[in-house]
């Protein structure tokens, strides 16, 4: 309730929104995330639409505008996650051209964490649509980006997901190399999870002999 009350107070005194736009948008973003965590997707999209409408008309400095755009791009990633959770992959795919346009303008303003989550979610959406080449293209953007932390859980998930995408594409000529490369990467980590062991074993059995 505290965030809702703060947002309501700022909106009732519009000068506060103009004076503290980053506080306002950060509060809206947290309200949207809270709605998502509770499965209140209608509320999530209501708050998301409000964020986009306010961002379109609010006059801010260049620095503030860039930071607000970064918040909105993080929100796109959450929208894709909702599409994945609900199985609405077509709706997620419709968002991706808009996301691509925003990335071309604002990628440098994004944190690495937000960027790799966005790239992975876009890849998952295309995979859900059985558009494996597009899925791989977004995934490779993540794996080839030197700014990410190769130790992160998201990067680890992307390495595993890459195996699955290549398998679905029938890339048998690459699968052996990628499987071994992924195994070496995971082996250097603290541990191999059971699912990872099972998947790698499955891939090894599918390799040409």
LORO-182827 format. One line per 3 residues: number of its first residue (from 1); their letters; for each residue x, y, z of N, C-alpha, C. Coordinates in Angstrom, 3 decimals. Example, Ala and Ser with C-alpha at 12.3 -4.5 7.8 and 13.67 -1.06 7.14 Angstrom:
2
1 = AS = 13.190/-5.690/7.800/12.300/-4.500/7.800/13.200/-3.300/7.800 ~ 12.850/-2.250/7.080/13.670/-1.060/7.140/12.900/0.030/7.870
***
This chain:
209
1 = XXX = 0.810/-1.216/0.000/0.000/0.000/0.000/0.842/1.265/0.000 ~ 2.030/1.199/0.583/2.854/2.410/0.697/3.199/2.970/-0.682 ~ 3.568/2.083/-1.624/3.895/2.549/-2.975/2.673/3.127/-3.671
4 = XXX = 1.544/2.454/-3.524/0.307/2.955/-4.146/-0.038/4.326/-3.602 ~ 0.116/4.493/-2.298/-0.192/5.788/-1.673/0.765/6.867/-2.168 ~ 2.049/6.506/-2.320/3.030/7.487/-2.785/2.726/7.918/-4.216
7 = XXX = 2.409/6.937/-5.077/2.082/7.256/-6.466/0.834/8.141/-6.524 ~ -0.176/7.793/-5.732/-1.412/8.577/-5.713/-1.142/10.009/-5.251 ~ -0.274/10.148/-4.240/0.064/11.481/-3.726/0.805/12.299/-4.778
10 = XXX = 1.743/11.677/-5.468/2.500/12.394/-6.498/1.589/12.802/-7.651 ~ 0.659/11.926/-8.029/-0.246/12.249/-9.128/-1.246/13.338/-8.733 ~ -1.585/13.390/-7.445/-2.493/14.441/-6.971/-1.779/15.792/-6.918
13 = XXX = -0.451/15.753/-6.846/0.362/16.972/-6.845/1.355/16.851/-8.001 ~ 0.904/17.183/-9.188/1.658/16.876/-10.411/3.056/17.477/-10.418 ~ 3.288/18.534/-9.676/4.615/19.134/-9.628/5.636/18.149/-9.058
16 = XXX = 5.161/17.230/-8.182/6.078/16.246/-7.605/6.568/15.261/-8.668 ~ 5.694/14.921/-9.615/6.098/14.036/-10.704/7.153/14.731/-11.562 ~ 6.939/16.015/-11.845/7.893/16.777/-12.659/9.231/16.960/-11.943
19 = XXX = 9.162/17.132/-10.614/10.384/17.344/-9.838/11.158/16.048/-9.600 ~ 10.432/14.932/-9.505/11.059/13.645/-9.165/10.599/12.537/-10.117 ~ 10.854/12.682/-11.413/10.331/11.697/-12.367/10.889/10.292/-12.163
22 = XXX = 12.164/10.194/-11.766/12.751/8.865/-11.583/12.140/8.142/-10.388 ~ 11.842/8.886/-9.341/11.167/8.291/-8.173/9.789/7.791/-8.580 ~ 9.091/8.595/-9.365/7.741/8.242/-9.810/7.752/6.994/-10.683
25 = XXX = 8.637/6.958/-11.678/8.666/5.807/-12.591/9.192/4.547/-11.906 ~ 10.125/4.716/-10.988/10.615/3.556/-10.240/9.504/2.960/-9.383 ~ 8.679/3.831/-8.805/7.549/3.359/-8.000/6.531/2.623/-8.867
28 = XXX = 6.244/3.172/-10.055/5.321/2.498/-10.973/5.876/1.142/-11.405 ~ 7.178/1.100/-11.690/7.791/-0.161/-12.116/7.694/-1.209/-11.019 ~ 7.881/-0.794/-9.774/7.778/-1.742/-8.661/6.338/-2.197/-8.455
31 = XXX = 5.380/-1.285/-8.658/3.962/-1.671/-8.581/3.636/-2.712/-9.655 ~ 4.166/-2.506/-10.855/3.924/-3.461/-11.942/4.521/-4.823/-11.606 ~ 5.750/-4.821/-11.064/6.398/-6.081/-10.698/5.638/-6.793/-9.584
34 = XXX = 5.134/-6.037/-8.638/4.354/-6.621/-7.548/3.099/-7.291/-8.088 ~ 2.437/-6.634/-9.033/1.239/-7.209/-9.653/1.592/-8.495/-10.399 ~ 2.731/-8.485/-11.090/3.160/-9.679/-11.829/3.430/-10.835/-10.883
37 = XXX = 4.123/-10.555/-9.768/4.446/-11.617/-8.808/3.190/-12.240/-8.213 ~ 2.140/-11.447/-8.098/0.873/-11.932/-7.539/-0.047/-12.536/-8.600 ~ 0.421/-12.547/-9.857/-0.408/-13.087/-10.926/-1.542/-12.170/-11.343
40 = XXX = -1.454/-10.893/-10.960/-2.493/-9.919/-11.323/-2.081/-9.246/-12.632 ~ -2.228/-9.983/-13.714/-1.703/-9.510/-14.997/-2.464/-8.311/-15.541 ~ -3.769/-8.234/-15.295/-4.525/-7.061/-15.747/-3.998/-5.799/-15.073
43 = XXX = -3.686/-5.907/-13.782/-3.145/-4.769/-13.050/-1.746/-4.426/-13.568 ~ -0.959/-5.449/-13.865/0.377/-5.211/-14.425/0.282/-4.384/-15.699 ~ -0.600/-4.774/-16.612/-0.691/-4.066/-17.884/-1.324/-2.683/-17.713
46 = XXX = -2.196/-2.520/-16.724/-2.760/-1.194/-16.450/-1.647/-0.239/-16.039 ~ -0.785/-0.689/-15.117/0.317/0.161/-14.649/1.332/0.380/-15.772 ~ 1.603/-0.663/-16.549/2.541/-0.551/-17.672/2.068/0.490/-18.684
49 = XXX = 0.791/0.448/-19.024/0.245/1.430/-19.968/0.360/2.845/-19.419 ~ 0.135/2.983/-18.105/0.274/4.301/-17.486/1.720/4.791/-17.605 ~ 2.684/3.896/-17.376/4.096/4.271/-17.489/4.422/4.792/-18.884
52 = XXX = 3.937/4.099/-19.906/4.255/4.489/-21.279/3.571/5.808/-21.654 ~ 2.333/5.969/-21.192/1.616/7.212/-21.481/2.295/8.402/-20.816 ~ 2.701/8.242/-19.556/3.360/9.333/-18.838/4.717/9.657/-19.458
55 = XXX = 5.460/8.608/-19.849/6.784/8.823/-20.430/6.691/9.599/-21.740 ~ 5.596/9.411/-22.466/5.438/10.058/-23.775/5.210/11.563/-23.656 ~ 4.672/12.012/-22.536/4.301/13.429/-22.419/5.123/14.194/-21.389
58 = XXX = 5.801/13.476/-20.507/6.522/14.152/-19.430/7.792/14.811/-19.946 ~ 7.992/16.067/-19.600/9.184/16.806/-19.995/10.271/16.593/-18.943 ~ 11.397/15.983/-19.340/12.490/15.717/-18.410/13.813/16.053/-19.074
61 = XXX = 14.874/16.018/-18.261/16.212/16.230/-18.816/16.621/15.007/-19.624 ~ 17.675/15.147/-20.430/18.149/14.034/-21.264/18.568/12.849/-20.394 ~ 19.275/13.138/-19.294/19.730/12.065/-18.411/18.548/11.330/-17.794
64 = XXX = 17.564/12.098/-17.306/16.374/11.471/-16.721/15.609/10.662/-17.756 ~ 15.521/11.204/-18.967/14.800/10.502/-20.038/15.466/9.156/-20.347 ~ 16.797/9.137/-20.387/17.519/7.891/-20.660/17.270/6.867/-19.561
67 = XXX = 17.253/7.332/-18.317/17.036/6.411/-17.194/15.608/5.875/-17.191 ~ 14.662/6.716/-17.575/13.265/6.276/-17.669/13.117/5.241/-18.784 ~ 13.795/5.465/-19.908/13.755/4.498/-21.006/14.319/3.147/-20.565
70 = XXX = 15.356/3.175/-19.729/15.936/1.933/-19.223/14.929/1.189/-18.346 ~ 14.179/1.929/-17.545/13.128/1.317/-16.712/12.068/0.679/-17.601 ~ 11.680/1.375/-18.670/10.641/0.864/-19.574/11.121/-0.377/-20.320
73 = XXX = 12.408/-0.413/-20.680/12.941/-1.591/-21.361/12.949/-2.798/-20.431 ~ 13.244/-2.584/-19.162/13.151/-3.667/-18.193/11.732/-4.179/-18.068 ~ 10.785/-3.277/-18.192/9.377/-3.649/-18.137/8.981/-4.515/-19.333
76 = XXX = 9.585/-4.257/-20.491/9.325/-5.099/-21.670/9.709/-6.556/-21.378 ~ 10.841/-6.734/-20.700/11.288/-8.091/-20.374/10.253/-8.799/-19.511 ~ 9.675/-8.068/-18.561/8.641/-8.653/-17.701/7.397/-9.000/-18.505
79 = XXX = 7.045/-8.162/-19.479/5.905/-8.473/-20.347/6.130/-9.791/-21.091 ~ 7.347/-9.983/-21.595/7.654/-11.231/-22.297/7.564/-12.423/-21.346 ~ 8.004/-12.237/-20.107/7.905/-13.314/-19.121/6.448/-13.711/-18.895
82 = XXX = 5.566/-12.732/-18.850/4.142/-13.023/-18.672/3.609/-13.808/-19.866 ~ 4.028/-13.429/-21.061/3.611/-14.167/-22.259/4.090/-15.616/-22.196 ~ 5.296/-15.825/-21.668/5.820/-17.186/-21.513/5.004/-17.965/-20.480
85 = XXX = 4.713/-17.329/-19.358/3.985/-17.996/-18.275/2.568/-18.367/-18.688 ~ 1.968/-17.534/-19.523/0.580/-17.779/-19.937/0.502/-18.548/-21.258 ~ 1.663/-18.786/-21.886/1.668/-19.486/-23.167/1.212/-18.633/-24.336
88 = XXX = 1.138/-17.313/-24.127/0.684/-16.419/-25.196/1.892/-15.941/-26.005 ~ 2.537/-16.870/-26.686/3.733/-16.542/-27.463/3.446/-15.586/-28.628 ~ 2.276/-15.688/-29.288/1.998/-14.717/-30.361/2.001/-13.269/-29.868
91 = XXX = 1.435/-13.041/-28.674/1.439/-11.673/-28.128/2.861/-11.219/-27.852 ~ 3.693/-12.136/-27.360/5.091/-11.798/-27.121/5.815/-11.456/-28.405 ~ 5.545/-12.234/-29.453/6.191/-11.966/-30.739/5.802/-10.595/-31.278
94 = XXX = 4.563/-10.188/-31.063/4.121/-8.876/-31.543/4.882/-7.735/-30.866 ~ 5.364/-7.990/-29.650/6.103/-6.961/-28.914/7.539/-6.789/-29.420 ~ 8.100/-7.847/-30.004/9.533/-7.855/-30.267/9.991/-6.772/-31.256
97 = XXX = 9.270/-6.483/-32.349/9.726/-5.374/-33.210/9.807/-4.040/-32.459 ~ 8.860/-3.806/-31.570/8.887/-2.586/-30.750/10.102/-2.603/-29.820 ~ 10.390/-3.768/-29.247/11.556/-3.904/-28.373/12.844/-3.665/-29.159
100 = XXX = 12.910/-4.229/-30.363/14.106/-4.054/-31.201/14.339/-2.573/-31.505 ~ 13.269/-1.863/-31.822/13.403/-0.427/-32.115/13.916/0.332/-30.896 ~ 13.412/-0.032/-29.715/13.860/0.620/-28.486/15.319/0.282/-28.182
103 = XXX = 15.705/-0.962/-28.439/17.099/-1.364/-28.198/18.055/-0.575/-29.088 ~ 17.673/-0.380/-30.331/18.545/0.346/-31.254/18.814/1.765/-30.772 ~ 17.830/2.334/-30.076/17.972/3.706/-29.570/18.626/3.760/-28.199
106 = XXX = 18.326/2.760/-27.351/18.622/2.923/-25.930/19.449/1.815/-25.290 ~ 19.992/0.906/-26.092/20.698/-0.245/-25.506/21.838/0.186/-24.588 ~ 22.544/1.244/-24.957/23.685/1.688/-24.157/23.268/2.198/-22.785
109 = XXX = 22.011/2.598/-22.652/21.537/3.120/-21.367/21.093/2.006/-20.418 ~ 21.032/0.770/-20.920/20.516/-0.339/-20.125/21.617/-0.964/-19.276 ~ 21.213/-1.491/-18.123/22.146/-2.299/-17.346/22.323/-3.637/-18.057
112 = XXX = 23.480/-4.252/-17.849/23.756/-5.536/-18.493/22.741/-6.591/-18.064 ~ 22.373/-6.586/-16.785/21.417/-7.571/-16.264/20.084/-7.479/-16.982 ~ 19.567/-6.266/-17.140/18.285/-6.070/-17.824/18.399/-6.495/-19.278
115 = XXX = 19.522/-6.140/-19.913/19.707/-6.464/-21.331/19.712/-7.970/-21.570 ~ 20.476/-8.736/-20.783/20.563/-10.170/-21.052/19.237/-10.877/-20.747 ~ 18.499/-10.378/-19.753/17.173/-10.939/-19.494/16.237/-10.693/-20.669
118 = XXX = 16.314/-9.502/-21.232/15.467/-9.145/-22.366/15.807/-10.000/-23.589 ~ 17.093/-10.166/-23.869/17.515/-10.972/-25.009/17.095/-12.432/-24.850 ~ 17.250/-12.972/-23.639/16.866/-14.366/-23.403/15.362/-14.548/-23.528
121 = XXX = 14.600/-13.626/-22.990/13.133/-13.743/-23.076/12.642/-13.638/-24.516 ~ 13.258/-12.763/-25.305/12.878/-12.666/-26.721/13.172/-13.978/-27.437 ~ 14.310/-14.594/-27.100/14.665/-15.880/-27.698/13.644/-16.955/-27.338
124 = XXX = 13.221/-16.973/-26.084/12.227/-17.967/-25.635/10.899/-17.774/-26.357 ~ 10.512/-16.524/-26.567/9.254/-16.246/-27.276/9.300/-16.822/-28.688 ~ 10.379/-16.565/-29.406/10.480/-17.107/-30.766/10.538/-18.641/-30.752
127 = XXX = 11.170/-19.200/-29.745/11.209/-20.658/-29.619/9.788/-21.195/-29.433 ~ 9.006/-20.525/-28.602/7.619/-20.932/-28.392/6.782/-20.842/-29.650 ~ 7.193/-19.969/-30.573/6.528/-19.829/-31.871/7.119/-20.773/-32.925
130 = XXX = 8.075/-21.603/-32.508/8.770/-22.540/-33.401/9.551/-21.817/-34.498 ~ 9.957/-20.609/-34.211/10.794/-19.842/-35.136/12.224/-19.911/-34.607 ~ 12.836/-21.067/-34.848/14.087/-21.386/-34.185/15.257/-20.523/-34.653
133 = XXX = 15.269/-20.139/-35.927/16.354/-19.279/-36.417/16.319/-17.919/-35.721 ~ 15.121/-17.364/-35.563/14.984/-16.091/-34.852/15.360/-16.259/-33.381 ~ 14.946/-17.376/-32.796/15.294/-17.658/-31.403/16.805/-17.683/-31.233
136 = XXX = 17.486/-18.372/-32.143/18.942/-18.473/-32.055/19.622/-17.122/-32.269 ~ 19.075/-16.303/-33.146/19.664/-14.987/-33.408/19.674/-14.129/-32.145 ~ 18.570/-14.127/-31.409/18.502/-13.347/-30.165/19.390/-13.967/-29.089
139 = XXX = 19.435/-15.281/-29.061/20.271/-15.967/-28.078/21.747/-15.687/-28.329 ~ 22.145/-15.671/-29.586/23.544/-15.392/-29.912/23.930/-13.956/-29.568 ~ 22.987/-13.050/-29.657/23.269/-11.670/-29.231/23.671/-11.642/-27.759
142 = XXX = 23.022/-12.481/-26.980/23.343/-12.572/-25.548/24.702/-13.243/-25.348 ~ 24.875/-14.409/-25.966/26.092/-15.191/-25.741/27.339/-14.499/-26.287 ~ 27.173/-13.664/-27.305/28.323/-12.994/-27.932/28.593/-11.610/-27.353
145 = XXX = 27.758/-11.169/-26.433/27.932/-9.841/-25.839/28.993/-9.921/-24.743 ~ 30.081/-9.227/-24.919/31.211/-9.320/-23.987/30.959/-8.585/-22.674 ~ 29.853/-7.848/-22.574/29.609/-7.090/-21.348/28.991/-7.926/-20.244
148 = XXX = 28.412/-9.095/-20.606/27.698/-9.868/-19.599/28.663/-10.541/-18.630 ~ 28.118/-10.989/-17.514/28.873/-11.759/-16.535/28.679/-13.237/-16.854 ~ 29.722/-13.887/-17.336/29.617/-15.290/-17.741/29.331/-16.209/-16.562
151 = XXX = 29.397/-15.664/-15.342/29.097/-16.483/-14.168/27.621/-16.414/-13.783 ~ 26.851/-15.559/-14.432/25.474/-15.330/-14.002/24.575/-16.521/-14.323 ~ 23.507/-16.652/-13.553/22.540/-17.729/-13.777/21.868/-17.578/-15.135
154 = XXX = 21.633/-16.328/-15.553/20.981/-16.098/-16.839/21.869/-16.584/-17.978 ~ 23.171/-16.309/-17.897/24.096/-16.781/-18.928/24.151/-18.303/-18.928 ~ 24.142/-18.891/-17.766/24.140/-20.357/-17.650/22.896/-20.928/-18.325
157 = XXX = 21.740/-20.319/-18.058/20.492/-20.763/-18.686/20.563/-20.620/-20.196 ~ 21.193/-19.533/-20.666/21.305/-19.302/-22.107/22.170/-20.368/-22.770 ~ 23.239/-20.792/-22.112/24.103/-21.841/-22.660/23.319/-23.145/-22.818
160 = XXX = 22.539/-23.494/-21.814/21.724/-24.708/-21.867/20.653/-24.583/-22.945 ~ 20.012/-23.419/-22.988/18.943/-23.200/-23.959/19.480/-23.277/-25.383 ~ 20.714/-22.825/-25.578/21.335/-22.887/-26.902/21.397/-24.322/-27.409
163 = XXX = 21.694/-25.264/-26.536/21.711/-26.678/-26.921/20.348/-27.121/-27.448 ~ 19.309/-26.722/-26.726/17.948/-27.134/-27.088/17.551/-26.534/-28.437 ~ 17.891/-25.262/-28.658/17.548/-24.600/-29.923/18.257/-25.283/-31.095
166 = XXX = 19.551/-25.537/-30.930/20.295/-26.204/-32.006/19.742/-27.602/-32.275 ~ 19.330/-28.300/-31.231/18.752/-29.631/-31.412/17.468/-29.541/-32.226 ~ 16.607/-28.588/-31.887/15.340/-28.428/-32.607/15.570/-28.013/-34.058
169 = XXX = 16.654/-27.283/-34.305/16.964/-26.866/-35.667/17.603/-27.997/-36.478 ~ 17.960/-29.077/-35.793/18.596/-30.189/-36.497/20.041/-29.915/-36.875 ~ 20.711/-29.055/-36.115/22.098/-28.697/-36.419/23.059/-29.764/-35.880
172 = XXX = 22.988/-30.956/-36.442/23.798/-32.067/-35.958/25.290/-31.796/-36.105 ~ 25.668/-31.051/-37.148/27.085/-30.780/-37.371/27.675/-29.881/-36.285 ~ 26.835/-29.071/-35.650/27.305/-28.171/-34.589/27.061/-28.732/-33.196
175 = XXX = 26.144/-29.672/-33.089/25.670/-30.114/-31.782/26.791/-30.739/-30.944 ~ 27.654/-31.518/-31.585/28.739/-32.159/-30.838/29.670/-31.117/-30.227 ~ 30.058/-30.131/-31.035/30.941/-29.075/-30.529/30.272/-28.283/-29.404
178 = XXX = 28.999/-27.891/-29.601/28.299/-27.063/-28.619/28.080/-27.839/-27.325 ~ 27.767/-29.128/-27.441/27.567/-29.949/-26.248/28.849/-30.033/-25.423 ~ 29.968/-30.273/-26.091/31.242/-30.359/-25.371/31.645/-29.015/-24.773
181 = XXX = 31.419/-27.941/-25.552/31.733/-26.603/-25.055/30.880/-26.262/-23.835 ~ 29.605/-26.605/-23.897/28.697/-26.326/-22.775/29.086/-27.146/-21.553 ~ 29.459/-28.408/-21.793/29.881/-29.259/-20.673/31.111/-28.670/-19.994
184 = XXX = 32.103/-28.223/-20.774/33.316/-27.630/-20.191/32.979/-26.386/-19.387 ~ 32.082/-25.559/-19.942/31.675/-24.334/-19.246/31.019/-24.683/-17.903 ~ 30.077/-25.633/-17.920/29.349/-25.988/-16.698/30.257/-26.707/-15.699
187 = XXX = 31.185/-27.506/-16.212/32.082/-28.255/-15.339/32.966/-27.313/-14.520 ~ 33.285/-26.167/-15.099/34.127/-25.197/-14.387/33.364/-24.461/-13.287 ~ 32.027/-24.603/-13.299/31.223/-23.963/-12.267/31.229/-24.823/-11.001
190 = XXX = 30.502/-24.384/-10.008/30.513/-25.082/-8.723/30.000/-26.516/-8.832 ~ 29.004/-26.700/-9.713/28.399/-28.021/-9.811/27.589/-28.131/-11.095 ~ 27.300/-29.371/-11.470/26.365/-29.641/-12.556/25.043/-30.045/-11.927
193 = XXX = 23.976/-29.342/-12.293/22.665/-29.701/-11.768/22.150/-30.960/-12.465 ~ 21.227/-31.657/-11.788/20.730/-32.920/-12.320/20.134/-32.747/-13.714 ~ 19.327/-31.685/-13.899/18.726/-31.445/-15.212/19.797/-31.251/-16.275
196 = XXX = 20.856/-30.529/-15.930/21.931/-30.281/-16.887/22.635/-31.584/-17.265 ~ 22.870/-32.428/-16.270/23.480/-33.736/-16.543/22.616/-34.574/-17.470 ~ 21.314/-34.591/-17.204/20.382/-35.381/-18.013/20.356/-34.862/-19.445
199 = XXX = 20.297/-33.527/-19.600/20.244/-32.933/-20.938/21.522/-33.206/-21.717 ~ 22.666/-33.023/-21.072/23.936/-33.252/-21.751/24.086/-34.727/-22.151 ~ 23.656/-35.614/-21.274/23.718/-37.042/-21.595/22.820/-37.361/-22.794
202 = XXX = 21.635/-36.750/-22.817/20.710/-36.949/-23.944/21.335/-36.460/-25.244 ~ 21.959/-35.277/-25.194/22.570/-34.714/-26.394/23.712/-35.589/-26.890 ~ 24.510/-36.105/-25.963/25.635/-36.961/-26.357/25.133/-38.223/-27.068
205 = XXX = 24.010/-38.739/-26.614/23.447/-39.943/-27.227/22.896/-39.660/-28.621 ~ 22.524/-38.400/-28.855/21.967/-38.025/-30.169/23.040/-37.644/-31.186 ~ 24.285/-37.573/-30.729/25.349/-37.183/-31.662/25.582/-38.282/-32.694
208 = XX = 25.962/-37.882/-33.900/26.281/-38.900/-34.924/27.468/-39.745/-34.477 ~ 27.423/-41.010/-34.772/28.503/-41.934/-34.375/29.270/-42.412/-35.604
***
